[in-house]
Amino acid sequence: MMQSRTHNCGELRIENVGESVTLVGWLENMREVGSGLGFVVLRDFYGTTQIVLETEEMVKTAKAITKESTIQVKGIVRERSSKNPKQATGDIEVVPESITVLGRCRYNELPFEINHSREADETARLKYRYLDLRNPEVKKNIILRCNVIAALRQAMTEHGFMEITTPILTASSPEGARDYLVPARKHPGKFYALPQAPQQFKQLLMTAGFDRYFQIAPCFRDEDARGDRSPGEFYQLDMEMAFATQEDVFAVCEDVLPPVFEKFGTYDIASKAPFTRIPYLEAMEKYGSDKPDLRIDLTVTDVTETLKDCGFGPFAATVTKEMAENSEGALKEGDATNVRIKAVVISDFKESRKFIDKTISDVEVQSGNKAFWFRMDENGELVGGISKFVAPIKEAVVSALSLKAGDLVVISSGKLSAAQKTAGVIVKTFGAAVPGHMDKERYEFCWIVDFPMYEIGEESGELEFCHNPFSMPSGGLETLLKAERGEIDPLSITADQYDLVVNGIELSSGAVRNHDPEIMIKAFEMVRLGEEDVKAKFPAMYNAFCYGAPPHAGIAPGVDRMVMLLAGEDSIREIIPFPMNKNAQDIMMGAPGYVTDKQLEELHIRTVDVEPVE
């Protein structure tokens, strides 16, 4: 019990009637009924309590207090004559003997109404986040976050993992995103980097002899914001296991995560072990995405062979005369287009033409590519959209897609990656919009496995790592040697890497690590980096692995994304106590901000004037 209060504002019940109590909190609202009658809603972290004012003096005292001031109320608990079943304390009210102002709100007007803050402009919400968080609807997400992290900690400890914190100030290393750099005052011209992830440290812990590590790890990446990604910093449930395989990692995640989702989620149904496993190439072909939402029953079919000669320009297998003439010399008549055509069939479609046009437009905005459509009407005829091109080959189209009356067909085309990407957006957009194709109220997990080890870089045109360079190539050294000898295509090499996906959102990437220096060197040689490059970029890991490293594997599910999914929110900023805006600015604290010349001088830094970034 705190000295300033006997009870909190969510605690009093009918059995407390007659007791003398002291409450503290924020004056949420004051309603004056008459000169000698009024009501105050008192709010604290735990709830609200109604205070009834029955004297002119008390009404006058309360009227003089601005909303959101903190006050102390001493009084007697009384049974309400008109109860409020929607309020936990709705059976009682407190008749005050005294009201004392503890912290006065010095503004007569607030930036927004506290209980309606989610309707306010986001800039205002972020600037006055401490007021926004007073809203119970906003606050509950932060409470959820706390409870989820506590449950994760308990579960990991019960599974034999040891919580170990790793450094925040470390060395810059090429890990996929831009580093946040911190100047070193005692070492002019040198910089620390904030860790993009504890990747190297957790692998070094395995090499040091620790068997099972975890932490709720802060990660820092200078990258752009998305709905499911916060710029600047985020947290992940980082874990690593020595003498472990992919199966060991899967077993832990499949044991730890479903109970958390079932207990704390907006939906109380979550996938049970074992989670569905989908090879990367299959996911791209079947769902058009390596982050499939398995709550949606739509899939992708390749119809290139069926539609390439239908006469519709975007589907053409070879460059036509018209295409060549319109390309300003970029295309030559008769050249292969390498176009792939992907179709998504939406069964039992009953929506309007207006609905089709609107949803197609949404697909094109999200994917950056065109989409096309036709449907089979109740008479079995192909109508609408590009039907005049496909109707002449109706029999082949119906057979290829197993069409029946009432089906809508939405199609993408282009180079393989573009066609797949657009098809994936078609699946997610139409699946969510058309009734009957998405079981929304559940959490569907899946593993995406067998990722390519390498890819051809879009800018370089040369072989590059596709994902994590620390992943073990499937088949180990022998596979790399075969590629080196030209016996296999390097692009055919897969990595012992996996992604955990839930409801179409990537929750985490993980991998069996490349713990052997010889295999590591050979993997980097494939992308034109030699032993000296590896030593220079990853000196600690290389040296440590030379002293005998255990096989090890790990993963790091994103805590912020996890809580976002559990809360049923569309924006990750709703579950972060003090989030940055989309431009990586903390407008409440004024970060990033300028510092003094003296501070810069101490850090041996000189600034130059540049054009501001809009």
C-alpha positions as CSV (number, residue, x, y, z in Angstrom):
1,M,0.0,0.0,0.0
2,M,1.3,3.4,-1.0
3,Q,1.1,6.2,1.6
4,S,-0.6,8.6,-0.9
5,R,-3.5,6.2,-1.5
6,T,-5.3,3.3,0.1
7,H,-6.7,1.9,-3.1
8,N,-6.2,2.4,-6.9
9,C,-9.0,3.6,-9.2
10,G,-9.8,0.2,-10.6
11,E,-10.0,-1.6,-7.2
12,L,-13.1,-0.5,-5.2
13,R,-16.2,-2.8,-5.2
14,I,-19.5,-3.1,-3.4
15,E,-17.9,-4.8,-0.4
16,N,-15.9,-1.5,0.1
17,V,-19.0,0.5,0.8
18,G,-18.7,2.6,4.0
19,E,-14.9,2.6,4.0
20,S,-12.8,5.7,4.2
21,V,-10.4,5.7,1.3
22,T,-7.7,7.8,-0.4
23,L,-7.4,7.8,-4.2
24,V,-5.0,9.6,-6.5
25,G,-5.0,10.0,-10.2
26,W,-5.8,12.3,-13.1
27,L,-9.0,14.3,-13.3
28,E,-10.3,12.9,-16.6
29,N,-13.6,14.8,-16.7
30,M,-15.8,17.0,-14.5
31,R,-19.6,17.3,-15.2
32,E,-21.6,19.9,-13.3
33,V,-25.3,19.1,-12.8
34,G,-26.0,22.1,-10.6
35,S,-24.4,24.4,-8.1
36,G,-24.4,21.7,-5.5
37,L,-24.1,18.6,-7.6
38,G,-21.4,17.4,-9.9
39,F,-19.4,14.3,-10.9
40,V,-15.7,13.8,-11.5
41,V,-14.1,10.8,-13.3
42,L,-10.8,10.0,-11.6
43,R,-8.3,7.9,-13.6
44,D,-5.1,6.2,-12.8
45,F,-3.1,3.3,-14.3
46,Y,-5.6,0.7,-13.1
47,G,-8.9,2.2,-14.0
48,T,-11.5,4.9,-13.2
49,T,-13.6,5.8,-10.2
50,Q,-16.6,8.2,-10.1
51,I,-16.4,10.9,-7.5
52,V,-19.7,12.5,-6.6
53,L,-19.7,16.2,-5.5
54,E,-22.7,17.1,-3.3
55,T,-21.8,20.5,-1.9
56,E,-21.3,23.9,-3.5
57,E,-17.8,24.0,-2.0
58,M,-16.8,20.7,-3.6
59,V,-18.3,21.6,-7.0
60,K,-16.4,25.0,-6.9
61,T,-13.2,23.2,-5.9
62,A,-13.4,20.7,-8.7
63,K,-14.4,23.3,-11.3
64,A,-11.2,25.2,-10.6
65,I,-9.1,22.2,-11.5
66,T,-8.1,21.8,-15.1
67,K,-8.5,18.5,-16.8
68,E,-5.6,16.1,-16.6
69,S,-4.3,17.6,-13.4
70,T,-3.3,15.0,-10.8
71,I,-5.3,15.1,-7.6
72,Q,-5.8,13.3,-4.3
73,V,-9.3,12.5,-3.1
74,K,-10.1,11.5,0.4
75,G,-13.7,10.3,1.1
76,I,-16.2,7.6,1.8
77,V,-17.2,4.8,-0.5
78,R,-21.0,4.7,-1.3
79,E,-23.2,2.4,-3.3
80,R,-24.4,3.9,-6.6
81,S,-28.1,4.4,-7.1
82,S,-27.6,4.0,-10.8
83,K,-24.9,1.4,-11.5
84,N,-22.7,1.2,-14.6
85,P,-22.1,-2.5,-15.6
86,K,-19.6,-1.4,-18.2
87,Q,-17.2,0.0,-15.6
88,A,-15.3,-2.3,-13.2
89,T,-16.0,0.2,-10.3
90,G,-19.5,0.9,-11.6
91,D,-21.3,-0.3,-8.5
92,I,-19.8,2.4,-6.2
93,E,-18.8,6.0,-6.0
94,V,-16.7,8.1,-3.6
95,V,-18.1,11.1,-1.7
96,P,-15.1,13.3,-1.1
97,E,-14.2,15.0,2.2
98,S,-11.2,16.7,0.5
99,I,-9.7,17.2,-2.9
100,T,-6.0,18.2,-3.2
101,V,-4.2,19.2,-6.3
102,L,-0.9,17.3,-6.6
103,G,0.2,18.4,-10.1
104,R,-1.7,21.0,-11.9
105,C,-2.2,20.9,-15.7
106,R,-1.3,24.4,-16.8
107,Y,-3.2,24.3,-20.1
108,N,-6.9,24.8,-20.5
109,E,-6.9,23.0,-23.8
110,L,-5.2,19.6,-24.5
111,P,-3.6,18.7,-27.9
112,F,-6.3,16.0,-28.2
113,E,-8.9,14.3,-26.1
114,I,-7.1,11.7,-24.1
115,N,-9.7,8.9,-24.6
116,H,-9.8,9.7,-28.3
117,S,-6.1,10.2,-29.0
118,R,-6.0,7.4,-31.6
119,E,-8.2,9.6,-33.8
120,A,-5.7,12.5,-33.6
121,D,-3.0,13.3,-36.2
122,E,0.0,11.0,-35.7
123,T,2.4,13.9,-35.4
124,A,0.5,15.3,-32.5
125,R,0.3,11.8,-30.9
126,L,4.1,11.3,-31.2
127,K,4.9,14.8,-30.0
128,Y,2.7,14.4,-26.9
129,R,3.3,10.6,-26.5
130,Y,3.1,10.9,-22.7
131,L,-0.5,12.2,-23.1
132,D,-1.3,9.6,-25.8
133,L,-0.2,6.8,-23.4
134,R,-2.7,8.0,-20.8
135,N,-5.4,6.6,-23.2
136,P,-6.3,3.1,-21.9
137,E,-6.6,1.8,-25.4
138,V,-3.0,2.9,-26.2
139,K,-1.6,1.9,-22.8
140,K,-3.0,-1.6,-23.1
141,N,-0.6,-2.4,-25.9
142,I,2.4,-1.4,-23.8
143,I,1.1,-3.6,-21.0
144,L,0.7,-6.4,-23.5
145,R,4.3,-5.9,-24.6
146,C,5.5,-6.2,-21.0
147,N,3.5,-9.4,-20.4
148,V,4.6,-11.0,-23.7
149,I,8.3,-10.3,-23.0
150,A,7.9,-11.7,-19.4
151,A,6.3,-14.9,-20.9
152,L,9.1,-15.3,-23.5
153,R,11.8,-14.9,-20.8
154,Q,10.1,-17.5,-18.6
155,A,9.7,-20.0,-21.5
156,M,13.3,-19.6,-22.7
157,T,14.6,-20.1,-19.2
158,E,12.5,-23.2,-18.8
159,H,14.0,-24.5,-22.0
160,G,17.5,-24.3,-20.6
161,F,18.5,-21.0,-22.2
162,M,20.8,-18.5,-20.3
163,E,20.1,-14.8,-20.7
164,I,23.3,-13.0,-21.6
165,T,23.6,-9.4,-22.7
166,T,25.9,-8.5,-25.5
167,P,27.7,-5.1,-26.3
168,I,25.9,-2.1,-27.7
169,L,29.0,-0.3,-28.7
170,T,30.8,-2.5,-31.2
171,A,32.6,-2.5,-34.6
172,S,30.9,-1.8,-37.9
173,S,30.4,-4.9,-40.1
174,P,28.6,-5.5,-43.4
175,E,25.3,-7.1,-42.2
176,G,22.8,-5.9,-44.8
177,A,21.7,-2.5,-43.5
178,R,23.3,0.8,-42.7
179,D,25.0,1.2,-39.4
180,Y,24.4,3.8,-36.8
181,L,27.9,5.1,-36.0
182,V,29.2,6.6,-32.7
183,P,32.4,8.6,-32.7
184,A,35.1,7.5,-30.3
185,R,36.4,10.5,-28.4
186,K,39.7,8.8,-27.3
187,H,40.4,7.4,-30.8
188,P,40.2,10.3,-33.3
189,G,38.7,9.3,-36.7
190,K,37.4,6.0,-35.4
191,F,33.8,5.0,-34.8
192,Y,31.8,2.4,-32.9
193,A,28.7,1.0,-34.5
194,L,25.4,0.1,-32.8
195,P,24.7,-3.5,-33.4
196,Q,22.3,-4.4,-36.3
197,A,21.9,-7.7,-34.4
198,P,24.0,-9.6,-31.8
199,Q,24.9,-12.1,-34.6
200,Q,28.6,-12.3,-34.2
201,F,28.5,-12.1,-30.4
202,K,26.1,-14.9,-30.0
203,Q,28.1,-17.1,-32.4
204,L,31.2,-16.3,-30.3
205,L,29.3,-17.3,-27.2
206,M,28.8,-20.7,-28.8
207,T,32.5,-20.9,-29.5
208,A,33.2,-19.9,-25.9
209,G,31.4,-23.0,-24.7
210,F,28.0,-21.7,-23.7
211,D,25.3,-24.1,-24.8
212,R,22.0,-22.2,-25.0
213,Y,21.9,-18.3,-25.2
214,F,19.1,-15.8,-25.4
215,Q,18.3,-12.2,-24.8
216,I,15.6,-9.6,-25.6
217,A,18.1,-7.9,-27.8
218,P,18.0,-4.3,-29.0
219,C,19.0,-3.9,-32.6
220,F,19.8,-0.7,-34.5
221,R,19.5,-0.3,-38.3
222,D,19.4,2.9,-40.3
223,E,16.6,1.8,-42.7
224,D,13.3,3.1,-43.9
225,A,10.1,2.6,-42.0
226,R,7.2,0.2,-43.0
227,G,4.0,-0.7,-41.3
228,D,5.8,-3.7,-39.7
229,R,9.2,-2.2,-39.3
230,S,10.3,0.6,-37.0
231,P,13.2,2.8,-38.2
232,G,16.1,3.1,-35.9
233,E,15.8,0.5,-33.3
234,F,13.8,-2.7,-32.6
235,Y,13.9,-5.7,-30.3
236,Q,14.2,-9.4,-31.0
237,L,14.1,-12.6,-29.1
238,D,17.6,-13.6,-30.0
239,M,18.7,-17.2,-29.4
240,E,21.5,-19.5,-30.3
241,M,22.1,-23.2,-29.6
242,A,25.4,-25.2,-29.7
243,F,25.7,-28.6,-31.2
244,A,22.3,-28.0,-32.8
245,T,20.6,-28.5,-36.1
246,Q,17.7,-26.8,-37.9
247,E,15.4,-29.4,-36.2
248,D,16.5,-28.3,-32.7
249,V,15.7,-24.6,-33.5
250,F,12.3,-25.6,-35.0
251,A,11.4,-27.6,-31.9
252,V,12.1,-24.8,-29.5
253,C,10.2,-22.2,-31.5
254,E,7.2,-24.6,-32.0
255,D,7.1,-25.2,-28.3
256,V,7.6,-21.6,-27.1
257,L,5.6,-19.4,-29.5
258,P,2.1,-21.1,-29.8
259,P,1.3,-20.8,-26.1
260,V,2.2,-17.1,-26.1
261,F,0.0,-16.4,-29.2
262,E,-2.9,-18.4,-27.7
263,K,-2.7,-16.6,-24.4
264,F,-2.0,-13.1,-25.4
265,G,-3.3,-12.9,-29.0
266,T,-6.4,-11.1,-30.4
267,Y,-7.2,-14.6,-31.7
268,D,-6.9,-17.6,-29.5
269,I,-6.1,-20.1,-32.2
270,A,-2.5,-20.7,-33.2
271,S,-0.7,-23.3,-35.3
272,K,0.4,-26.4,-33.4
273,A,3.7,-28.2,-33.9
274,P,4.9,-29.1,-36.4
275,F,4.5,-25.9,-38.4
276,T,4.0,-26.3,-42.2
277,R,7.3,-26.3,-44.1
278,I,7.5,-24.8,-47.6
279,P,10.7,-24.7,-49.7
280,Y,11.5,-21.2,-50.9
281,L,11.0,-21.9,-54.6
282,E,7.7,-23.6,-54.0
283,A,6.5,-20.6,-51.9
284,M,7.4,-18.2,-54.7
285,E,5.6,-20.4,-57.3
286,K,2.5,-21.3,-55.2
287,Y,2.0,-18.1,-53.3
288,G,4.0,-15.5,-55.2
289,S,5.8,-14.7,-51.9
290,D,8.3,-16.1,-49.4
291,K,5.9,-14.7,-46.7
292,P,2.7,-16.5,-47.5
293,D,-0.4,-15.9,-45.4
294,L,-1.8,-19.4,-45.0
295,R,-5.1,-18.1,-43.7
296,I,-5.9,-17.4,-47.4
297,D,-6.9,-20.3,-49.6
298,L,-5.8,-18.7,-52.9
299,T,-2.8,-20.0,-54.8
300,V,-0.9,-19.2,-58.0
301,T,-0.9,-21.2,-61.2
302,D,1.7,-20.8,-64.0
303,V,-0.3,-20.4,-67.3
304,T,2.6,-19.3,-69.5
305,E,2.3,-22.1,-72.0
306,T,-1.5,-21.7,-72.2
307,L,-1.6,-18.0,-72.7
308,K,1.7,-16.9,-74.3
309,D,0.2,-17.1,-77.8
310,C,-3.3,-15.7,-77.1
311,G,-2.5,-12.5,-78.9
312,F,-2.5,-10.2,-75.8
313,G,0.7,-8.1,-76.0
314,P,1.9,-8.3,-72.3
315,F,1.7,-12.1,-72.6
316,A,3.7,-12.5,-75.8
317,A,6.5,-15.0,-75.8
318,T,8.4,-13.2,-78.5
319,V,8.7,-9.5,-79.4
320,T,6.1,-8.5,-82.0
321,K,6.6,-5.9,-84.7
322,E,4.4,-3.5,-82.7
323,M,6.3,-4.1,-79.5
324,A,9.6,-3.5,-81.3
325,E,8.3,-0.2,-82.9
326,N,7.1,1.1,-79.5
327,S,10.3,0.2,-77.6
328,E,12.4,3.0,-79.2
329,G,15.0,0.5,-80.3
330,A,15.2,-1.3,-76.9
331,L,13.6,-4.5,-78.4
332,K,14.1,-6.4,-81.6
333,E,11.3,-8.2,-83.3
334,G,11.4,-11.9,-82.8
335,D,13.5,-11.8,-79.6
336,A,12.3,-13.9,-76.6
337,T,10.6,-11.8,-73.9
338,N,11.2,-14.3,-71.1
339,V,7.7,-13.4,-69.9
340,R,6.0,-15.6,-67.3
341,I,2.3,-15.5,-66.8
342,K,0.8,-16.2,-63.4
343,A,-2.9,-16.7,-62.6
344,V,-4.9,-16.6,-59.4
345,V,-8.5,-18.1,-59.4
346,I,-11.0,-16.6,-57.0
347,S,-13.9,-19.0,-56.7
348,D,-17.6,-18.1,-55.9
349,F,-16.9,-14.5,-56.9
350,K,-20.1,-12.4,-56.5
351,E,-18.7,-8.8,-56.3
352,S,-19.3,-6.0,-58.7
353,R,-17.2,-4.7,-61.6
354,K,-16.5,-1.6,-59.5
355,F,-15.1,-3.9,-56.8
356,I,-12.8,-5.6,-59.4
357,D,-11.5,-2.3,-60.7
358,K,-10.8,-1.0,-57.2
359,T,-9.0,-4.1,-56.0
360,I,-7.0,-4.4,-59.3
361,S,-5.9,-0.8,-58.7
362,D,-4.8,-1.6,-55.2
363,V,-2.8,-4.5,-56.5
364,E,-1.1,-2.3,-59.1
365,V,-0.2,0.3,-56.5
366,Q,1.3,-2.2,-54.1
367,S,3.2,-4.2,-56.7
368,G,4.1,-1.6,-59.2
369,N,3.0,-3.8,-62.1
370,K,-0.2,-4.2,-64.2
371,A,-2.7,-6.9,-63.5
372,F,-5.4,-8.3,-65.8
373,W,-8.6,-10.2,-65.3
374,F,-11.6,-12.1,-66.8
375,R,-14.3,-14.3,-65.3
376,M,-16.5,-17.2,-66.1
377,D,-20.2,-16.2,-65.9
378,E,-23.1,-18.4,-64.8
379,N,-23.5,-19.7,-68.3
380,G,-19.9,-20.8,-68.5
381,E,-18.7,-18.1,-70.8
382,L,-15.5,-16.1,-70.4
383,V,-16.4,-12.4,-70.0
384,G,-15.0,-9.1,-69.0
385,G,-11.4,-7.7,-68.9
386,I,-9.2,-9.5,-71.4
387,S,-11.8,-12.2,-72.2
388,K,-11.7,-11.5,-75.9
389,F,-8.1,-12.8,-76.0
390,V,-8.7,-15.9,-73.9
391,A,-12.2,-16.9,-75.1
392,P,-10.9,-18.4,-78.4
393,I,-8.8,-20.8,-76.4
394,K,-11.5,-21.3,-73.7
395,E,-11.1,-25.1,-73.6
396,A,-7.3,-24.9,-72.8
397,V,-7.8,-22.1,-70.3
398,V,-10.6,-23.9,-68.4
399,S,-8.5,-27.1,-68.3
400,A,-5.4,-25.3,-67.1
401,L,-7.2,-23.5,-64.3
402,S,-10.0,-26.0,-63.6
403,L,-12.5,-23.2,-64.0
404,K,-16.1,-23.3,-63.1
405,A,-19.0,-20.9,-63.3
406,G,-18.6,-17.9,-60.9
407,D,-14.7,-17.9,-61.0
408,L,-12.7,-14.7,-61.3
409,V,-9.2,-15.0,-62.8
410,V,-6.6,-12.3,-62.0
411,I,-3.4,-12.5,-64.0
412,S,0.1,-11.0,-63.7
413,S,2.9,-11.2,-66.3
414,G,6.5,-10.1,-66.8
415,K,9.9,-11.4,-65.9
416,L,9.7,-14.2,-63.4
417,S,10.4,-12.1,-60.2
418,A,7.9,-9.3,-61.3
419,A,5.2,-11.8,-62.2
420,Q,5.6,-13.7,-59.0
421,K,5.6,-10.5,-56.9
422,T,2.4,-9.2,-58.5
423,A,0.7,-12.6,-58.2
424,G,1.6,-12.6,-54.5
425,V,0.0,-9.2,-54.1
426,I,-3.1,-10.5,-56.0
427,V,-3.3,-13.4,-53.5
428,K,-3.1,-11.3,-50.4
429,T,-5.3,-8.4,-51.7
430,F,-8.1,-10.4,-53.2
431,G,-7.9,-13.1,-50.5
432,A,-8.5,-10.4,-47.8
433,A,-11.1,-8.5,-49.7
434,V,-13.3,-11.3,-51.2
435,P,-15.6,-13.0,-48.5
436,G,-14.9,-16.6,-47.9
437,H,-11.3,-16.8,-48.8
438,M,-9.6,-15.9,-45.6
439,D,-10.0,-17.3,-42.1
440,K,-8.8,-14.1,-40.3
441,E,-9.2,-15.0,-36.7
442,R,-6.2,-17.3,-36.2
443,Y,-2.4,-17.3,-36.3
444,E,-1.0,-19.5,-39.0
445,F,2.7,-20.2,-38.8
446,C,5.0,-21.7,-41.4
447,W,8.6,-22.2,-42.1
448,I,10.2,-21.2,-45.4
449,V,13.2,-23.4,-45.9
450,D,15.9,-24.1,-48.5
451,F,16.7,-20.5,-49.4
452,P,19.1,-19.9,-52.3
453,M,22.7,-19.4,-51.0
454,Y,23.5,-17.0,-53.8
455,E,21.8,-14.7,-56.3
456,I,22.7,-12.5,-59.2
457,G,22.9,-8.9,-57.9
458,E,20.6,-6.5,-59.6
459,E,23.2,-3.7,-59.7
460,S,26.4,-5.7,-60.0
461,G,25.1,-8.5,-62.3
462,E,27.5,-10.8,-60.4
463,L,27.1,-13.6,-57.9
464,E,26.2,-12.3,-54.4
465,F,25.0,-13.7,-51.1
466,C,21.3,-14.0,-51.2
467,H,20.7,-13.7,-47.4
468,N,23.0,-14.3,-44.5
469,P,26.6,-15.0,-45.4
470,F,27.1,-16.8,-42.1
471,S,24.7,-19.6,-43.2
472,M,26.0,-23.1,-43.8
473,P,25.6,-24.1,-47.5
474,S,23.5,-27.3,-47.8
475,G,26.0,-30.1,-48.5
476,G,28.9,-28.1,-46.9
477,L,32.3,-27.8,-48.6
478,E,31.7,-30.5,-51.2
479,T,28.8,-28.5,-52.7
480,L,30.9,-25.4,-53.0
481,L,33.7,-27.3,-54.6
482,K,31.3,-28.8,-57.2
483,A,30.2,-25.3,-58.1
484,E,33.8,-24.1,-58.3
485,R,34.6,-27.0,-60.7
486,G,31.5,-26.1,-62.8
487,E,29.7,-29.3,-62.0
488,I,26.7,-27.5,-60.6
489,D,25.2,-24.0,-61.0
490,P,26.1,-21.8,-58.0
491,L,22.5,-20.5,-58.1
492,S,21.3,-24.0,-57.4
493,I,23.1,-24.1,-54.0
494,T,20.7,-23.8,-51.1
495,A,21.5,-22.7,-47.5
496,D,20.5,-24.2,-44.2
497,Q,18.5,-21.0,-43.7
498,Y,14.9,-20.6,-42.7
499,D,12.3,-17.9,-42.1
500,L,9.5,-18.1,-39.6
501,V,6.3,-16.5,-41.1
502,V,3.0,-15.9,-39.4
503,N,-0.1,-14.5,-41.1
504,G,2.0,-13.2,-44.0
505,I,4.5,-11.4,-41.9
506,E,8.1,-12.5,-41.5
507,L,8.7,-12.9,-37.8
508,S,12.3,-14.0,-38.1
509,S,15.2,-15.3,-40.1
510,G,17.5,-17.9,-38.8
511,A,20.1,-20.4,-40.0
512,V,22.5,-23.2,-39.2
513,R,25.7,-21.3,-39.0
514,N,28.9,-21.8,-41.0
515,H,31.2,-22.7,-38.2
516,D,34.1,-24.1,-40.3
517,P,36.8,-21.6,-41.5
518,E,37.5,-23.6,-44.6
519,I,33.9,-23.7,-45.6
520,M,33.5,-20.0,-44.8
521,I,36.5,-19.0,-46.9
522,K,35.2,-21.1,-49.9
523,A,31.7,-19.5,-49.5
524,F,33.1,-16.0,-49.7
525,E,35.4,-16.9,-52.6
526,M,32.3,-17.7,-54.6
527,V,31.5,-13.9,-54.4
528,R,35.0,-12.8,-55.2
529,L,36.2,-12.3,-51.6
530,G,39.2,-14.1,-50.3
531,E,40.6,-15.2,-46.9
532,E,42.1,-11.9,-46.2
533,D,38.7,-10.2,-46.8
534,V,37.1,-12.5,-44.4
535,K,39.8,-11.9,-41.8
536,A,39.4,-8.2,-42.2
537,K,35.6,-8.1,-42.1
538,F,35.0,-10.7,-39.4
539,P,38.3,-11.0,-37.5
540,A,36.9,-12.2,-34.2
541,M,34.6,-14.9,-35.7
542,Y,37.3,-16.2,-38.1
543,N,39.9,-16.4,-35.3
544,A,37.5,-18.0,-32.8
545,F,36.4,-20.6,-35.3
546,C,40.0,-21.6,-35.8
547,Y,40.1,-22.7,-32.2
548,G,37.4,-25.3,-32.6
549,A,33.8,-24.1,-32.9
550,P,30.8,-26.3,-32.3
551,P,28.1,-26.7,-35.0
552,H,25.5,-24.2,-34.0
553,A,22.2,-22.7,-35.1
554,G,19.8,-19.9,-34.1
555,I,17.0,-17.6,-34.9
556,A,15.7,-14.2,-33.6
557,P,11.9,-13.6,-33.8
558,G,11.1,-9.9,-33.8
559,V,9.4,-8.9,-30.5
560,D,7.9,-5.7,-31.9
561,R,6.3,-7.6,-34.8
562,M,5.1,-10.3,-32.5
563,V,3.4,-7.9,-30.2
564,M,1.9,-6.0,-33.2
565,L,0.3,-9.3,-34.4
566,L,-0.9,-10.2,-30.9
567,A,-2.5,-6.8,-30.5
568,G,-4.1,-6.9,-33.9
569,E,-2.5,-3.6,-34.9
570,D,-1.5,-2.6,-38.5
571,S,1.3,-0.3,-37.4
572,I,4.3,-1.3,-35.3
573,R,4.4,2.2,-33.8
574,E,1.2,1.3,-31.8
575,I,3.1,-1.2,-29.6
576,I,6.3,0.8,-29.0
577,P,6.3,3.1,-25.9
578,F,8.1,6.0,-27.6
579,P,8.3,5.3,-31.3
580,M,10.0,7.4,-34.0
581,N,8.0,8.7,-37.0
582,K,8.4,7.4,-40.5
583,N,11.4,9.7,-41.0
584,A,13.3,8.2,-38.0
585,Q,12.7,11.3,-35.9
586,D,11.7,11.5,-32.3
587,I,9.7,14.7,-32.4
588,M,8.9,14.5,-28.7
589,M,12.6,14.6,-27.7
590,G,13.9,16.5,-30.8
591,A,16.1,13.7,-32.0
592,P,18.2,13.7,-34.1
593,G,19.3,17.2,-33.1
594,Y,22.2,19.5,-33.4
595,V,25.0,19.4,-30.8
596,T,27.4,22.2,-29.7
597,D,30.6,23.0,-31.4
598,K,32.4,22.0,-28.2
599,Q,30.9,18.5,-28.3
600,L,32.0,18.2,-32.0
601,E,35.5,19.4,-31.2
602,E,35.9,16.8,-28.4
603,L,34.9,14.1,-30.9
604,H,37.2,15.4,-33.6
605,I,34.3,16.0,-36.0
606,R,33.7,18.9,-38.3
607,T,30.3,19.3,-40.0
608,V,29.6,20.5,-43.6
609,D,26.4,22.2,-44.9
610,V,24.2,19.9,-47.1
611,E,20.8,20.2,-48.6
612,P,18.2,19.0,-46.2
613,V,16.5,15.7,-47.0
614,E,12.8,16.0,-47.4
